[in-house]
Amino acid sequence: MKILISIILFIFLTHCSSQSVKLGKRCTVAGQDGSFEKSFVWFVDKNAMKNFEKKINKENCKKNS
């Protein structure tokens, strides 16, 4: 229970900063060597929010599978 509360507080506090939290499975485009990043929690700078969905999205996870 303490871990759950800590995670919720952490996510809440990040909304007060210059970062935003994106939840959900998202992946980057696979590189030439086939490596890519996959995560369920992404911390994104609010200034880079417009480009985030273009570079890191759910469709990339389907392509990388």
Backbone as CSV, one residue per row, in Angstrom:
resi,resn,N_x,N_y,N_z,CA_x,CA_y,CA_z,C_x,C_y,C_z
1,MET,0.823,-1.191,0.000,0.000,0.000,0.000,0.870,1.257,0.000
2,LYS,1.984,1.219,0.738,2.875,2.374,0.782,3.474,2.666,-0.585
3,ILE,3.769,1.608,-1.328,4.346,1.792,-2.663,3.337,2.458,-3.584
4,LEU,2.103,2.021,-3.534,1.051,2.592,-4.374,0.855,4.079,-4.066
5,ILE,0.811,4.417,-2.816,0.645,5.816,-2.413,1.847,6.635,-2.867
6,SER,3.037,6.083,-2.751,4.240,6.787,-3.183,4.223,7.059,-4.681
7,ILE,3.803,6.086,-5.448,3.736,6.261,-6.903,2.717,7.329,-7.275
8,ILE,1.563,7.292,-6.640,0.523,8.278,-6.921,1.002,9.682,-6.565
9,LEU,1.655,9.833,-5.426,2.185,11.139,-5.031,3.263,11.608,-6.001
10,PHE,4.112,10.705,-6.429,5.174,11.047,-7.365,4.594,11.560,-8.678
11,ILE,3.602,10.862,-9.210,2.964,11.285,-10.457,2.251,12.620,-10.270
12,PHE,1.593,12.801,-9.147,0.908,14.061,-8.868,1.897,15.220,-8.810
13,LEU,3.018,15.020,-8.154,4.005,16.087,-8.015,4.680,16.435,-9.332
14,THR,4.819,15.491,-10.214,5.439,15.803,-11.495,4.536,16.682,-12.349
15,HIS,3.252,16.678,-12.101,2.353,17.559,-12.842,2.545,19.012,-12.432
16,CYS,3.150,19.256,-11.299,3.395,20.613,-10.833,4.689,21.186,-11.407
17,SER,5.487,20.379,-12.039,6.770,20.836,-12.561,6.686,21.104,-14.054
18,SER,7.832,21.239,-14.675,7.877,21.491,-16.116,7.760,20.203,-16.917
19,GLN,7.565,19.084,-16.247,7.436,17.787,-16.901,5.986,17.324,-16.840
20,SER,5.648,16.473,-17.766,4.334,15.858,-17.785,4.517,14.343,-17.787
21,VAL,3.550,13.631,-17.258,3.626,12.175,-17.197,2.645,11.594,-18.200
22,LYS,3.133,10.724,-19.068,2.291,10.007,-20.020,2.239,8.555,-19.582
23,LEU,1.061,8.021,-19.398,0.888,6.637,-18.992,0.365,5.822,-20.160
24,GLY,0.803,4.587,-20.251,0.365,3.697,-21.317,1.553,3.195,-22.109
25,LYS,1.395,2.045,-22.711,2.477,1.422,-23.467,2.782,2.237,-24.716
26,ARG,4.031,2.691,-24.830,4.500,3.430,-25.994,5.915,2.993,-26.313
27,CYS,6.272,3.055,-27.593,7.596,2.617,-28.041,8.204,3.648,-28.976
28,THR,9.522,3.620,-29.062,10.235,4.431,-30.036,10.385,3.629,-31.323
29,VAL,10.815,4.286,-32.371,11.075,3.622,-33.648,12.333,2.774,-33.483
30,ALA,12.327,1.583,-34.062,13.494,0.697,-33.972,14.653,1.290,-34.760
31,GLY,15.843,1.205,-34.171,17.042,1.694,-34.836,17.536,0.710,-35.874
32,GLN,18.676,1.013,-36.469,19.240,0.147,-37.506,19.609,-1.218,-36.962
33,ASP,19.987,-1.265,-35.684,20.356,-2.545,-35.077,19.154,-3.280,-34.488
34,GLY,17.958,-2.718,-34.648,16.740,-3.370,-34.171,16.359,-3.053,-32.742
35,SER,17.140,-2.217,-32.056,16.828,-1.885,-30.664,15.827,-0.732,-30.598
36,PHE,14.989,-0.762,-29.573,14.016,0.302,-29.351,13.708,0.377,-27.864
37,GLU,13.078,1.474,-27.456,12.693,1.664,-26.064,11.191,1.456,-25.936
38,LYS,10.803,0.783,-24.848,9.386,0.537,-24.567,9.164,0.806,-23.090
39,SER,8.078,1.536,-22.779,7.780,1.833,-21.391,6.281,2.089,-21.236
40,PHE,5.813,1.983,-20.000,4.425,2.285,-19.674,4.292,3.650,-19.011
41,VAL,5.426,4.225,-18.554,5.438,5.543,-17.925,6.514,6.381,-18.609
42,TRP,6.107,7.518,-19.161,7.038,8.421,-19.832,6.949,9.788,-19.173
43,PHE,8.108,10.374,-18.874,8.183,11.732,-18.348,8.615,12.633,-19.498
44,VAL,7.757,13.581,-19.862,7.970,14.392,-21.050,8.015,15.858,-20.660
45,ASP,8.978,16.569,-21.215,9.057,18.015,-21.019,7.853,18.650,-21.701
46,LYS,7.222,19.600,-21.041,6.004,20.200,-21.597,6.271,20.937,-22.901
47,ASN,7.497,21.410,-23.109,7.837,22.087,-24.360,7.968,21.100,-25.522
48,ALA,8.265,19.846,-25.230,8.461,18.822,-26.264,7.206,17.977,-26.476
49,MET,6.104,18.371,-25.899,4.882,17.570,-25.952,4.364,17.397,-27.383
50,LYS,4.516,18.400,-28.238,3.995,18.317,-29.610,4.695,17.215,-30.401
51,ASN,5.995,17.093,-30.229,6.768,16.110,-30.990,6.760,14.727,-30.360
52,PHE,6.326,14.622,-29.123,6.382,13.346,-28.410,5.551,12.268,-29.097
53,GLU,4.313,12.583,-29.440,3.408,11.593,-30.046,3.876,11.169,-31.440
54,LYS,4.620,12.028,-32.128,5.132,11.667,-33.448,6.256,10.648,-33.333
55,LYS,7.106,10.804,-32.313,8.282,9.957,-32.167,8.030,8.712,-31.328
56,ILE,7.193,8.844,-30.305,6.964,7.750,-29.355,5.462,7.521,-29.260
57,ASN,5.005,6.368,-29.791,3.563,6.116,-29.815,3.269,4.615,-29.790
58,LYS,1.999,4.268,-29.734,1.563,2.877,-29.646,1.762,2.132,-30.963
59,GLU,1.678,2.828,-32.080,1.850,2.189,-33.373,3.257,1.631,-33.541
60,ASN,4.249,2.299,-32.970,5.628,1.812,-33.047,5.772,0.468,-32.338
61,CYS,5.005,0.238,-31.289,5.067,-1.039,-30.579,4.585,-2.169,-31.484
62,LYS,3.563,-1.904,-32.283,3.052,-2.911,-33.214,4.067,-3.186,-34.313
63,LYS,4.739,-2.149,-34.808,5.736,-2.301,-35.859,6.966,-3.076,-35.360
64,ASN,7.335,-2.855,-34.098,8.546,-3.467,-33.546,8.345,-4.928,-33.144
65,SER,7.124,-5.379,-33.048,6.860,-6.748,-32.595,7.258,-7.781,-33.606
